[in-house]
Amino acid sequence: MQRRGFLLLALLALLALTSAVAKKKADCKYKFESWGACDGGTGTKARQGTLKKARYNAQCQETIRVTKPCTPKTKAKAKAKKGKGKD
């Protein structure tokens, strides 16, 4: 019976923690620039965002920098559909 109570308490604590983390993610809003050119050395591109809005007394950075991997420039061509509508 004590184990059941402990598991329930642990579950409630986990739910409270995930709720707090989810709320924290929506507290700072940024306006981002366009993505920069691909850095061949790191294989990533970056952009900077400036703080647009801070909610609920959040401690937000004035500017942030984010990166993502570069994508290859090759695009697959769309294939023509066979069968339907063609004679």
Rosetta blueprint (number, residue, H / E / L):
1 M L
2 Q H
3 R H
4 R H
5 G H
6 F H
7 L H
8 L H
9 L H
10 A H
11 L H
12 L H
13 A H
14 L H
15 L H
16 A H
17 L H
18 T H
19 S H
20 A H
21 V H
22 A H
23 K H
24 K H
25 K H
26 A L
27 D L
28 C E
29 K E
30 Y E
31 K E
32 F E
33 E L
34 S L
35 W L
36 G L
37 A L
38 C L
39 D E
40 G L
41 G L
42 T L
43 G L
44 T E
45 K E
46 A E
47 R E
48 Q E
49 G E
50 T E
51 L E
52 K E
53 K E
54 A E
55 R L
56 Y L
57 N L
58 A L
59 Q L
60 C L
61 Q L
62 E L
63 T E
64 I E
65 R E
66 V E
67 T E
68 K E
69 P E
70 C L
71 T L
72 P L
73 K L
74 T L
75 K L
76 A L
77 K L
78 A L
79 K L
80 A L
81 K L
82 K L
83 G L
84 K L
85 G L
86 K L
87 D L
